[in-house]
């Protein structure tokens, strides 16, 4: 990865990390020019979008537009170019660094365009408006016995937002990141053209928009690959060592031993490798070939081991009690009878997502992450874990693999997929359990910086590198690549109005 | 009100019928809570306040456990919505034992009401509080005399079976010692009724009562679904998709909701818990539509 120390220092010293507010020059004339586009300017509506899921970044748009059609968005962007008014696009608003927060200008609420347009079970495709939540899409698909390939474990992520940044699921080691399931898009470019793009039609735009962090257009419709729905059978293996768990995860991914894999931890004291299967055949094959190679323990054995370990370490009994209580809260949530039939979990996205919001959600969500090649991953997680320990008493790590698709490599440039990854990339989210606790913004920012500095040192990437963390974009990708993308952005968006505070 | 606890996760949108039909966040619990956090008054939220069907699906979905129905009812008290007033029953009686509060729609069908009362072996209350329910729903003032007269009727009742899901929610608050169950739960617990449910039925759960006691009732209906292999109007979150037919709010089109409930589902009969849903489903399907009490 090109990273000249002197060049990086020079670049970052002049780059602002926190976005500046657009001051509203020409706003009345802009609004007047929008004859068929309703701009909502009342304070309560604008305030609805003042922050994102992260809850640490605040900004007020001058007005909100609820997306209704590609033609409406086209008119909006053409006027925004002419009047140089920033437009910030928001789907589910599940960014954590203010990427979907408008610091002045227009907030475009894409959830206004959230219909499922058609499902083709024969071709295994669905066409949707891009503001649709994945959970809403699942509702439509399940009526036809279908399911999407992969989506973030969060019910209110939008399809368009996810395609713009990547998206990871516990089956990403098999299907790739969520953006990889996109077959074709309808995009409104920053200058207002409505363009259909895919690998065949307007492929350059398709490459830029997928994993493009909203820089090169507004995704208004998407055609996605889908599959037959199956309930899943879950297995849990427990570890006391992060490295051992990661080695097992990567072994299972490499050999495609399971349909779903991921690591979820309670600090580094209880490390859970989740393995799941779409069919009895896959599970039987796993039992025959891989089960004996997995070094994790069952729940009972791990609990007994942990009990003995804590028994002789009274100074860690507080941690032991926390783990016990957390287990008592969490486990029933993953085994709710209404989502279980014949020992299989139905609607895994609902089960996981509800647990995410219930046990990890809050007013503030700080989730720095590292995305690395397979070879660097264990070291990155161990170093990130040490940072977590330094900053917070309680935290969670969430690790998954992402199968890379060679034909999609052009999409991956300057994205969460690290350039040195081959075969699989790996991501780890480091999430402190903030709960109702109060932490200063300095503390939270220092924690994020400490994690992201590991990424710079190791030549990694990040899932969340925009918004308040965009100061890392040049440090991690280097000036030549960023400047090339900036030139493309300037060509596509002459007034630099679309999602202007996200990357550049 | 605890609107300040909302941090904007949008989970309430997923199950909100108003959201499904309008895609306008201003008309949702999320939109109302955020608007209130940003200084809006009830008057500012008039359209939003008037649009809610009170189906209650948002409440079990909310990870912050905000009492969203209480929130909208409080806003409606500040900003009442206009609807025709129901009649105040003139009869006065003291009920003992098991009592059925039939509600407006069921009362209009004496044959069905008689059949249900017989199935449940229950007395039908002359005063079923329909006017009170309607006043609560619209935010109209309730006289304390009327309320105490109504409540006094049931002071000695052992078990109240309530067809109106909104009234049921309030009766649980007002009569914490009484056993108050929904008509749907009461009927679907009867073996004689359960046995007549078929795997080819689409069973439509009344949403207001279901969501008011979701943690318990989701187990009840899950057992019913598994025992009879039923299809239902539950979504993937196990929240009941409402038609909104019983709602005083008119923003949601019940026919569109009914079509969405039926969409992609193979069935031979529609079996509904809410009598108001019979007419709605009859308009969107040529299959047989039955009330649970008709089985």
Interface residues (C-beta under 8 A of the other chain):
Chain A: X42 X43 X44 X45 X46 X47 X48 X50 X51 X53 X55 X66 X92 X93 X109 X111 X112 X113 X114 X131 X133 X135 X136 X138 X139 X140 X142 X143 X144 X155 X156 X337 X338 X339 X341 X347 X349 X350 X354 X357 X358 X361 X362 X363
Chain B: X7 X8 X9 X10 X11 X13 X14 X23 X24 X25 X26 X30 X31 X34 X35 X36 X37 X38 X39 X40 X44 X45 X63 X218 X219 X222 X226 X235 X236 X237 X238 X263 X264 X265
